[in-house]
């Protein structure tokens, strides 16, 4: 059992930055791979970034490579998503998710075992 709570969303102008945080509790945080997903209005939920249990492997959606960085601090039971050079097309509800099995490839939403409630990111043009 894992509980996840996202924070850090808000309204920013294009070109700006935000850092999302996801605080975990329950199951030992270091035993779970973590991912960020997003869902824009009228769109399917899509993968954004993921990080392995030990933080040694990361995966990114092509559209965010070079702009977003996922990281984790297992001592704080927290995963982060640093978002730079934000674009209007990044506007979405961002969800934190956990996967118990090892992360060996880019995950899809159905691969994740636990989800947070999401935090809204709005990027104005």
FIGU-83842 format. One record per residue: residue in one letter; x, y, z of N, C-alpha, C in turn. Coordinates in steps of 0.02 Angstrom, whole numbers, padded with zeros to 5 digits. Each point is the difference from the previous one (the first is absolute). Layout:
N
kolmar,n.c1,n.c2,n.c3,ca.c1,ca.c2,ca.c3,c.c1,c.c2,c.c3
A,X,Y,Z,X,Y,Z,X,Y,Z
...
//
This chain:
125
kolmar,n.c1,n.c2,n.c3,ca.c1,ca.c2,ca.c3,c.c1,c.c2,c.c3
X,00041,-00059,00000,-00041,00059,00000,00044,00063,00000
X,-00015,00045,-00048,00037,00062,-00006,-00050,00057,-00008
X,00010,00054,00038,-00039,00061,-00008,00044,00054,-00029
X,-00026,00037,-00049,00039,00051,-00036,-00038,00066,-00001
X,00035,00054,00014,-00030,00067,00001,00044,00047,-00040
X,-00027,00028,-00054,00037,00047,-00042,-00009,00072,00024
X,00049,00042,-00016,-00005,00071,00014,00046,00037,-00048
X,-00009,00066,-00004,00043,00041,-00040,-00029,00026,-00065
X,-00059,-00022,-00018,-00031,00024,-00061,-00022,00072,00006
X,-00017,00030,-00057,-00021,00069,00000,-00001,00029,-00069
X,-00006,00066,-00004,-00002,00037,-00063,00067,00034,-00012
X,00028,-00013,-00059,00063,00032,-00019,-00003,00022,-00072
X,00042,00048,-00018,00004,00023,-00069,00046,-00046,-00040
X,-00012,-00003,-00065,00043,-00039,-00044,00073,00020,00010
X,00044,-00050,00003,00070,00012,00013,00019,-00003,00073
X,-00049,-00002,00043,00013,-00002,00072,00013,-00070,00025
X,00007,-00006,00066,00017,-00064,00032,-00045,-00014,00059
X,-00008,-00064,00014,-00034,-00024,00059,00034,-00064,00024
X,-00003,-00013,00065,00022,-00064,00026,-00057,-00034,00037
X,-00019,-00058,-00024,-00051,-00040,00032,00032,-00048,00050
X,-00035,-00012,00054,00022,-00047,00051,-00054,-00052,00011
X,00022,-00060,00019,-00046,-00054,00016,00025,-00033,00064
X,-00038,00006,00053,00017,-00029,00064,-00033,-00068,00007
X,00039,-00050,00018,-00025,-00069,00005,00000,-00023,00073
X,-00047,-00044,00015,-00003,-00032,00065,-00028,-00070,-00008
X,00007,-00040,00053,-00023,-00069,-00002,00057,-00048,-00014
X,-00001,-00032,-00058,00053,-00045,-00020,00066,00038,-00002
X,00054,-00035,00015,00066,00031,-00002,00011,00033,-00068
X,00012,00065,00001,00005,00039,-00062,00055,-00026,-00045
X,00056,-00019,00028,00057,-00021,-00040,-00013,-00065,-00038
X,-00053,-00035,00015,-00016,-00063,-00033,-00044,00009,-00062
X,-00018,00061,-00017,-00045,00013,-00055,00032,00045,-00053
X,-00009,-00020,-00063,00016,00045,-00055,-00055,00053,-00003
X,00017,00060,-00022,-00047,00056,00000,-00005,00031,-00069
X,-00058,00027,-00014,-00011,00032,-00064,-00046,00060,00005
X,00006,00044,-00049,-00045,00057,-00008,-00038,-00010,-00065
X,-00065,00012,00002,-00044,-00004,-00058,-00041,00064,-00002
X,-00029,00014,-00058,-00042,00059,-00005,-00059,-00013,-00045
X,-00053,00038,00012,-00061,-00006,-00039,-00027,00069,-00015
X,-00001,00018,-00064,-00027,00064,-00022,-00074,-00009,-00016
X,-00038,00055,-00002,-00072,-00005,-00016,-00012,-00035,-00067
X,-00043,-00049,00000,-00017,-00036,-00060,00053,-00049,-00024
X,00052,-00011,00039,00055,-00044,-00019,00005,-00060,00047
X,00033,-00052,-00023,00015,-00058,00042,00058,00017,00047
X,00001,-00034,00057,00056,00008,00045,00063,-00027,-00033
X,00055,00038,00004,00061,-00019,-00034,00061,00002,00047
X,00048,-00040,-00017,00063,-00004,00036,00040,00064,-00009
X,00032,00023,00053,00045,00058,-00002,00072,-00019,00017
X,00009,-00031,00059,00067,-00017,00023,-00005,-00054,00053
X,00054,-00039,00008,00002,-00052,00050,00071,-00009,00026
X,00005,-00027,00060,00065,-00010,00032,-00001,-00066,00038
X,00055,-00037,-00003,00005,-00064,00032,00006,00008,00076
X,-00006,-00057,00035,00001,00002,00073,00062,00032,00029
X,00057,-00015,-00029,00062,00028,00023,00020,00066,-00032
X,-00039,00022,-00049,00013,00063,-00034,00052,-00003,-00054
X,00022,-00060,-00018,00053,-00007,-00049,-00024,00000,-00072
X,-00063,-00012,-00012,-00028,00000,-00067,-00059,00048,-00003
X,-00003,00039,-00054,-00056,00046,-00011,-00024,-00007,-00072
X,-00064,00016,-00010,-00031,-00002,-00065,-00042,00062,-00008
X,-00003,00026,-00062,-00037,00061,-00014,-00039,-00006,-00065
X,-00057,00032,-00002,-00035,00010,-00062,00042,00045,-00043
X,00002,-00014,-00065,00043,00038,-00045,-00013,00076,00003
X,-00062,00020,00008,-00017,00071,-00002,00026,00039,00060
X,00020,-00034,00054,00024,00035,00059,00075,-00010,00012
X,00033,-00040,-00040,00072,-00012,00008,00038,00066,-00006
X,00045,00012,00046,00038,00061,00001,-00034,00057,00036
X,-00064,-00007,00016,-00037,00052,00035,-00021,-00023,00071
X,-00019,-00063,00006,-00023,-00027,00064,00053,-00046,00030
X,00003,-00002,00066,00046,-00045,00035,-00037,-00033,00058
X,00001,-00066,00002,-00029,-00036,00056,00056,-00020,00048
X,-00014,00004,00064,00048,-00019,00051,-00036,-00026,00061
X,00036,-00031,00045,-00031,-00025,00061,00047,00007,00059
X,-00029,00008,00058,00037,00004,00063,-00032,-00052,00045
X,00030,-00059,00002,-00030,-00055,00039,-00001,00014,00075
X,00047,00040,00024,00001,00018,00070,-00061,00042,00019
X,-00026,00038,-00048,-00059,00042,00011,-00064,-00031,-00028
X,00005,-00060,-00028,-00058,-00034,-00029,-00035,00044,-00052
X,00039,00032,-00042,-00026,00050,-00047,00031,-00008,-00069
X,-00042,00008,-00051,00024,00003,-00069,-00018,00068,-00028
X,00042,00026,-00044,-00008,00067,-00027,-00002,-00001,-00076
X,-00032,00051,-00028,00003,00012,-00071,00015,00074,-00011
X,00062,00015,-00019,00020,00068,-00016,-00019,00013,-00072
X,-00040,00051,-00012,-00025,00016,-00067,00025,00069,-00019
X,00042,00003,-00051,00027,00063,-00025,-00025,00012,-00071
X,00006,00062,-00023,-00019,00019,-00067,-00070,-00025,-00017
X,-00046,00013,00045,-00068,-00026,-00008,-00035,00030,-00061
X,-00041,-00041,-00032,-00038,00019,-00059,-00074,-00007,00014
X,-00042,00037,-00036,-00072,-00008,00010,-00024,-00072,-00007
X,00031,-00039,-00044,-00020,-00069,-00009,00018,-00045,00059
X,00037,00026,00049,00013,-00037,00061,-00058,00005,00049
X,-00048,00042,-00014,-00058,00009,00045,-00037,-00066,00009
X,-00009,-00021,00062,-00032,-00063,00015,-00004,-00009,00075
X,-00038,-00050,00021,00004,-00024,00068,00056,-00051,00003
X,00047,00010,00045,00058,-00044,00007,-00011,-00047,00059
X,00011,-00064,-00013,-00011,-00052,00050,00066,-00035,00017
X,00009,-00012,00063,00055,-00041,00025,-00025,-00072,00006
X,00043,-00048,-00017,-00020,-00070,00004,00059,-00043,00021
X,-00015,-00057,00030,00051,-00047,00024,-00011,-00069,-00031
X,00055,-00034,-00013,-00001,-00068,-00027,00044,-00044,00043
X,-00028,-00056,00023,00036,-00044,00045,00054,-00040,-00037
X,-00016,-00025,-00059,00049,-00039,-00038,00056,00045,-00026
X,00058,-00029,-00013,00056,00040,-00024,-00015,00036,-00065
X,00027,00060,-00007,-00009,00039,-00061,00055,-00019,-00049
X,-00021,-00031,-00056,00048,-00023,-00050,-00013,00031,-00068
X,-00055,00037,-00008,-00015,00033,-00062,-00050,00055,00014
X,-00014,00040,-00051,-00048,00055,00007,-00068,-00027,00020
X,-00028,00022,00056,-00064,-00027,00023,-00060,00035,-00032
X,-00055,-00036,-00004,-00064,00028,-00019,-00042,00008,00063
X,-00053,00040,-00003,-00041,00010,00060,-00025,-00065,00031
X,-00017,-00050,-00042,-00026,-00063,00027,00052,-00041,00036
X,00064,00017,-00006,00052,-00035,00035,00007,00022,00073
X,-00029,00056,00018,00010,00029,00066,-00049,-00029,00050
X,00022,-00008,00062,-00040,-00031,00052,-00036,00049,00046
X,00029,00059,00010,-00029,00049,00045,00003,00069,-00031
X,-00051,00041,00014,-00005,00066,-00030,-00017,00054,00052
X,00027,00060,-00012,-00022,00057,00037,-00061,00031,-00032
X,-00026,00053,00029,-00060,00032,-00026,00014,00052,-00054
X,00062,00020,-00009,00019,00045,-00053,00007,00072,00023
X,00038,00039,-00038,00008,00071,00011,-00002,00035,-00068
X,-00036,00055,-00004,-00011,00034,-00064,00057,00047,-00017
X,00026,-00006,-00061,00051,00045,-00026,-00030,00035,-00061
X,-00002,00066,00002,-00026,00040,-00055,00054,00047,-00024
X,00015,-00004,-00065,00052,00041,-00030,-00033,00048,-00049
X,00005,00064,00013,-00031,00050,-00043,00047,00022,-00056
X,-00028,00020,-00056,00040,00021,-00058,00013,00075,00002
//
